[in-house]
Amino acid sequence: MPEPSSRARHALTGFLLVLVAIFLALGSWQVQRLFWKRDLIARVEARIHADPVPAPSRAAWDGVSAQKDEYRRVTATGLFQHEQSVLVQAVTERGAGFWVLTPMTLADETTVLINRGFVPADKRDPADRLGSQLAAGPVTVTGLLRLSEPGGAFLRSNDPANDRWFSRDVAAIAADRGLMNVAPYFIDADAAPNPGGLPVGGLTVVAFRNSHLVYALTWYALAAMSLGAAWQIHRRRFA
């Protein structure tokens, strides 16, 4: 076969060098993600085993952040507004079903959404969890502070008009239910059993997959292969 022209060699070499730059950038990004994931795992591990503290009050809402607060064990005491509960689609270790998010009114007249736990799809009727809704006075919930999940899930947007929820979007749920003075976070209730058995709390996922090192090495290997190919083409030019 005829040798490729000088222009073709230049073009191919340039293309391979562009690939090298792209692969190096992707590898470096994965390294950054690796350290971010390790930091997240360390923070979550420390927080889920710490003693619970009161949930952030209204004065502290503006300072709530993932870096400082997410997955922190907190407590909240107040009255549940069960009639305002929202079901959010969920897939858990117990299968597919729904999270039961119920507004809780606190003593200072603010509201925090409590993810009381999971119910299977065939137990979505409020009557199936009636036993857990009969408390006459304030109740105390201990759980993990979580940040709002705006918008919806992958390829599925929340649809408040039809009461279809795919993510725990605090602002959207509050607006749909007409709630005021709502905390910008929700609380995943712990595994303390509810009367009647439903909902089932304590199912927060706190184990995070960490494959970023493998991804980084893959991108760097592709960069090395592309660089090697570019060098071979460059050598052939002068052979």
C-alpha positions as CSV (number, residue, x, y, z in Angstrom):
1,M,0.0,0.0,0.0
2,P,1.2,3.5,-0.7
3,E,2.7,5.5,2.2
4,P,0.4,8.2,3.6
5,S,1.2,11.7,2.5
6,S,3.0,14.2,4.7
7,R,-0.2,16.1,5.2
8,A,-2.0,12.9,6.2
9,R,0.8,12.1,8.7
10,H,0.5,15.6,10.2
11,A,-3.2,15.4,10.5
12,L,-3.1,11.9,12.1
13,T,-0.3,13.0,14.5
14,G,-2.2,16.1,15.5
15,F,-5.4,14.1,16.1
16,L,-3.6,11.6,18.3
17,L,-2.0,14.4,20.3
18,V,-5.4,16.0,20.8
19,L,-6.6,12.6,22.1
20,V,-3.6,12.5,24.4
21,A,-4.6,15.8,25.9
22,I,-8.2,14.7,26.3
23,F,-7.3,11.4,27.9
24,L,-4.9,13.1,30.3
25,A,-7.6,15.7,31.3
26,L,-10.1,12.9,31.9
27,G,-7.6,10.9,33.9
28,S,-6.8,14.0,36.0
29,W,-10.5,14.6,36.5
30,Q,-10.9,11.0,37.8
31,V,-8.0,11.5,40.2
32,Q,-9.8,14.6,41.6
33,R,-13.0,12.6,41.9
34,L,-11.0,9.8,43.7
35,F,-9.9,12.2,46.4
36,W,-13.4,13.7,46.6
37,K,-15.0,10.3,47.0
38,R,-12.4,9.2,49.7
39,D,-13.2,12.4,51.6
40,L,-16.9,11.9,51.3
41,I,-16.6,8.3,52.5
42,A,-14.5,9.4,55.5
43,R,-16.9,12.2,56.4
44,V,-20.0,10.0,56.1
45,E,-18.4,7.2,58.1
46,A,-17.6,9.7,60.9
47,R,-21.0,11.4,60.9
48,I,-23.2,8.4,60.9
49,H,-21.6,7.1,64.1
50,A,-21.5,10.4,65.9
51,D,-24.0,11.4,68.6
52,P,-27.0,13.1,67.2
53,V,-27.4,16.9,67.4
54,P,-30.4,19.1,67.0
55,A,-31.3,19.7,63.4
56,P,-30.2,23.2,62.1
57,S,-32.6,25.9,63.1
58,R,-33.9,28.6,60.9
59,A,-31.1,31.0,61.8
60,A,-28.6,28.4,60.5
61,W,-30.4,27.4,57.3
62,D,-28.3,29.7,55.0
63,G,-25.1,27.9,56.2
64,V,-26.3,24.3,55.6
65,S,-24.1,22.6,53.0
66,A,-23.1,19.2,51.8
67,Q,-19.5,19.6,52.9
68,K,-20.5,20.6,56.5
69,D,-23.8,18.9,57.2
70,E,-24.9,16.2,54.9
71,Y,-25.3,12.8,56.5
72,R,-24.9,14.3,60.0
73,R,-27.0,12.6,62.6
74,V,-29.7,15.0,63.8
75,T,-32.9,15.0,65.9
76,A,-36.1,16.9,65.4
77,T,-39.2,17.1,67.6
78,G,-42.6,18.2,66.4
79,L,-46.0,17.3,65.1
80,F,-46.4,15.3,61.9
81,Q,-48.8,16.6,59.2
82,H,-49.7,13.2,57.8
83,E,-52.3,14.5,55.5
84,Q,-49.6,16.4,53.6
85,S,-47.4,13.4,53.0
86,V,-45.8,12.8,49.7
87,L,-44.7,9.5,48.1
88,V,-41.4,9.5,46.2
89,Q,-40.5,6.6,44.0
90,A,-37.6,4.6,45.4
91,V,-35.6,1.5,44.7
92,T,-34.0,0.0,47.8
93,E,-32.6,-3.2,49.2
94,R,-36.2,-4.2,49.9
95,G,-37.2,-3.7,46.2
96,A,-39.2,-1.0,44.5
97,G,-41.7,1.2,46.2
98,F,-41.9,4.7,47.8
99,W,-40.3,6.9,50.3
100,V,-42.9,8.5,52.7
101,L,-42.0,12.2,53.2
102,T,-44.1,13.8,55.9
103,P,-43.9,17.5,57.0
104,M,-43.1,18.0,60.7
105,T,-44.0,21.3,62.4
106,L,-41.5,22.2,65.0
107,A,-42.0,24.3,68.2
108,D,-40.7,27.5,66.4
109,E,-43.4,27.0,63.7
110,T,-40.9,26.0,61.1
111,T,-41.3,22.8,59.1
112,V,-38.9,20.1,58.1
113,L,-39.6,17.2,55.8
114,I,-39.1,13.8,57.3
115,N,-38.4,10.8,55.1
116,R,-40.1,8.4,57.5
117,G,-39.0,5.4,55.5
118,F,-39.9,3.0,52.7
119,V,-43.2,1.3,51.8
120,P,-43.6,-1.3,49.0
121,A,-45.6,-0.4,46.0
122,D,-48.5,-2.5,47.1
123,K,-48.6,-0.7,50.5
124,R,-48.8,2.9,49.3
125,D,-52.3,3.4,50.7
126,P,-52.2,5.5,53.9
127,A,-54.4,2.9,55.6
128,D,-51.5,0.4,55.4
129,R,-49.4,2.7,57.7
130,L,-52.2,4.0,59.9
131,G,-50.6,2.6,63.0
132,S,-47.6,4.9,62.7
133,Q,-49.9,7.9,62.3
134,L,-51.8,7.7,65.6
135,A,-49.4,9.6,67.9
136,A,-51.4,12.3,69.6
137,G,-48.6,14.6,70.5
138,P,-45.1,15.7,69.4
139,V,-42.7,13.0,68.4
140,T,-38.9,12.9,68.2
141,V,-37.2,11.7,65.1
142,T,-33.5,10.8,64.8
143,G,-31.9,10.4,61.4
144,L,-29.5,11.7,58.8
145,L,-29.6,15.2,57.4
146,R,-29.9,15.1,53.6
147,L,-29.9,18.0,51.1
148,S,-32.8,18.6,48.7
149,E,-32.8,16.7,45.4
150,P,-34.2,19.2,42.9
151,G,-35.8,18.4,39.6
152,G,-36.3,14.7,39.6
153,A,-34.4,11.5,38.7
154,F,-32.5,10.5,35.5
155,L,-34.8,11.1,32.5
156,R,-37.8,11.6,34.8
157,S,-39.0,15.0,36.0
158,N,-41.1,15.5,39.1
159,D,-44.8,16.1,38.2
160,P,-46.5,17.9,41.1
161,A,-49.7,18.4,39.1
162,N,-50.2,14.6,39.0
163,D,-48.5,14.0,42.4
164,R,-45.7,11.9,40.8
165,W,-42.4,12.4,42.5
166,F,-39.0,10.9,41.5
167,S,-36.8,12.9,43.9
168,R,-37.0,14.4,47.3
169,D,-37.2,18.0,46.1
170,V,-37.8,20.0,49.2
171,A,-38.7,23.3,47.6
172,A,-41.1,21.7,45.0
173,I,-42.8,19.6,47.6
174,A,-43.2,22.6,49.9
175,A,-44.7,24.7,47.1
176,D,-47.1,21.9,46.1
177,R,-48.3,21.3,49.6
178,G,-48.5,25.0,50.5
179,L,-45.9,24.7,53.3
180,M,-44.3,27.7,54.8
181,N,-41.0,28.3,56.6
182,V,-39.6,24.9,55.4
183,A,-36.0,23.9,56.1
184,P,-33.8,23.5,53.0
185,Y,-33.0,19.9,53.9
186,F,-34.9,16.7,54.8
187,I,-34.2,14.1,57.4
188,D,-33.9,10.4,56.6
189,A,-35.4,8.7,59.7
190,D,-33.3,5.9,61.3
191,A,-34.3,2.3,61.7
192,A,-36.4,2.9,64.9
193,P,-39.5,0.7,64.2
194,N,-42.8,2.4,63.4
195,P,-46.0,1.0,65.0
196,G,-47.5,-1.4,62.5
197,G,-44.1,-1.9,60.8
198,L,-44.5,0.7,58.1
199,P,-42.8,2.8,56.8
200,V,-39.4,1.2,57.2
201,G,-36.6,3.6,58.1
202,G,-32.9,3.3,58.2
203,L,-32.4,2.5,54.5
204,T,-30.2,5.5,53.6
205,V,-27.4,4.3,51.3
206,V,-24.1,5.1,53.1
207,A,-21.8,2.8,51.1
208,F,-20.4,4.6,48.0
209,R,-18.8,2.8,45.0
210,N,-15.3,4.1,44.4
211,S,-13.9,3.0,41.0
212,H,-12.3,6.3,40.2
213,L,-8.7,4.9,40.4
214,V,-9.5,2.3,37.8
215,Y,-11.1,4.9,35.5
216,A,-8.1,7.2,36.0
217,L,-5.6,4.4,35.1
218,T,-7.7,3.5,32.0
219,W,-7.6,7.1,30.7
220,Y,-3.9,7.4,31.4
221,A,-3.3,4.1,29.6
222,L,-5.2,5.4,26.5
223,A,-3.2,8.6,26.7
224,A,0.0,6.6,26.7
225,M,-1.2,4.4,23.7
226,S,-2.1,7.5,21.7
227,L,1.2,9.1,22.5
228,G,3.0,6.0,21.4
229,A,1.1,5.8,18.1
230,A,1.8,9.5,17.5
231,W,5.6,8.8,18.1
232,Q,5.6,5.9,15.7
233,I,4.0,8.0,12.9
234,H,6.5,10.7,13.6
235,R,9.4,8.2,13.3
236,R,8.1,6.8,10.1
237,R,8.3,10.3,8.6
238,F,12.0,10.3,9.0
239,A,12.7,6.6,8.3
